[in-house]
Amino acid sequence: MLEILSNLPGVITSIISFAGEEVASGAIDPKALAALAAGIAIGLGALGSSLGMGIATSHAVDAGARQPEVFSKIQTLLLLAIVFIESVAIYSLVVALLLIFTF
């Protein structure tokens, strides 16, 4: 598994060069690749955002359980952090929409 992950940049480069050759020869429609890229963009953006929100919420609840007297401050910081984390998901949605509607 580690060997596959260490070669991941080379694999991705090979896939991109293969796709570029296929698009240049007319075998693959560029709209199909744009739709695939849009799906990957929104999927990874949503995955990262949801993991970030889950970890932040978990740590905030843990901190609130340890020190209940500062829970209101922790809650304010948590909401602010969630807003910034959610902005990543919104940016990935914008990128996905741009990929879909510009090609």
N, C-alpha and C positions, 0 to 999 in steps of 0.2 A: 504494500500500500504506500509506504513512504517513497519507494522508487517511482511510483506513478506520480505522486505529488511533486517530487523533485523535478520531473520532466514535464510538468504541466505547462510552463510557458512555451516550451518547444511544441507541445501538442496543440496549444491554442494558435500559435503562429502557423503551424501546418494547416490547421482547419481554415484559418482566414485566407491563406494563400490559395488553398484548393477552391474555396468559395469564390475568390476573386477570379480565378481561371475559368470556373464554370459560368460565372456571370458574364465574363468577357466573351465566351464562346456562345452565349445565348441559351445555355442549357437550363439555367436557373433564373427565374424572374427576380429582379431586385426588390420588388414589392414583397415577395415571400421572405426574403432575408430581412427586410425591414420589419415585417410582422414578427418574425422569430426573435429579432433583437429587441423589439418592444416587449414581447413576452418575458424575455430574460431580464430586461431592465426592471419591469414592474415586479417581477417575482423576487429578484434579489433585493430590491428596495423595500418591499413589504416584509421579507424575511428578516433583513437587518433591523428594520424599525421595530418589528414585533419582538425580536429578541432583546433589543435595547430597552424597550419599554418594560418587558418582563423582568429583566435584571434590575432596572432602576426601581421598579415597584417593590420587588422582593427586598432589596436593601433598605428602602424607605420604611417598609412595614417592620422589618427587623430592627431598624434604628428606633422607630416609634415604640416598639415593644420594650426595648431596653431603657429608653428614657421618655416616658409618656409626657413629661412636662414640656418638652420641646417639639411635640408632635405637630403643632400648628406651623412652626417654622419649617419643619421637614416637609410638610404637605405643600407649602408654598414653593419650596425648592423643587419638589417632585413635579408639580404642575408645570413649572417653568422648563424643567428638563424634558418633560414629555412633549411640550410644544416644539422644542428644538429637534427632538428625535422625530417627531411627526413631519417636520419640514423636509427631512430626507425622503420620506415616502411620497410627499407631494412633488418634490423635484423629480423623482423617478417616474411618477405619473406623467409629469409634463414632458419628460424625455420620451416616454413611450408614445404619448399622443403626437409629439412632433415626428417621431419615426413613422407612425402610421399615416399621418395626413400630409407629409411632405413628399413622400414617394409615390 
